Amino acid sequence: MQYAPPLPTRPNVLLVDDDIELVDMFRDYLERDGFNVTSCHDGLSGVEAALTGQHDIAVLDVMMQGLDGFQALLKIRASSAIPVIMLTARGDDADRISGLEHGADDYVPKPCSPRELAARLRAILKRPKGKEGQTGQTITVGTLTLWPGQRRAEDDGQLLELTSTEFSLLEVLARHAGRPVSKPQLSEEAIGRPLARFDRSIDVHIHSIRNKLKPCADGRSRIQTVIRKGYLLMAE
């Protein structure tokens, strides 16, 4: 079996799924592929583990007994911005959209191959992480200011509570402020994977970002949909 080159450091992945056999399969592959893996088999234990601060990313299964994946995600998001990938039923668009609306960074439909999961993990983990004192190049668009090095954004002086994926999308739009950015480009640059056919994840994330940004003075959304061209962040 061919494995991808290891990441610079071994990221700590938290797998939360009540399918023990599936988790063991994922663990075996991911550990060979350069990850450290911790597993939990119920939602409550998964939330507790995710909030320890010891993991770089979490993978939550939607369908679990007791506390399901959506409920676990809400509890995690109440106090943590750890990147989260949801495992959803293949073909269940409602689960995928619901996960993104609840603050998930991405989703992987089940059944999925360990290789696909590893690729999604790598795409998210390759994003820069905020570090204290690291500012990078500040991006300012009207009242919106982003500090990519810190993964921090403010709108009119107010901190924006963004998921990792939302920040990445907003950063791409801000770097192209005043110009439309296609959904395939947003997917490649912000999410780190090609846009799949019928994939609505970009639209759901953009809807969430729109709700977090203050509207223009005339009441219009700061992010405009440009038919057949993508999304545009208003320059003023």
Buried (B, 14 or more C-beta within 10 A) or exposed (E): EEEEEEBEEBBBBBBBBBBEEBBEEBBEBBEEBBBBBBBBBBBBBBBEBBBEEEBBBBBBBBBBEEBBBBBBBEBBBEEBBBBBBBBBBEEBEEBBBBBBEBBBBBBBBBEBEBBEBBBBBBBBBEBBEBEEEEEBEEBEBBBBBBBBBBBBBBBEEEEBEBBBBBBBBBBBBBBBBEEBBBBEBBBBBBBBBEBEEEBBBBBBBBBBBBEBBBEEEEEEBBBBEEEEEBBBBBEE
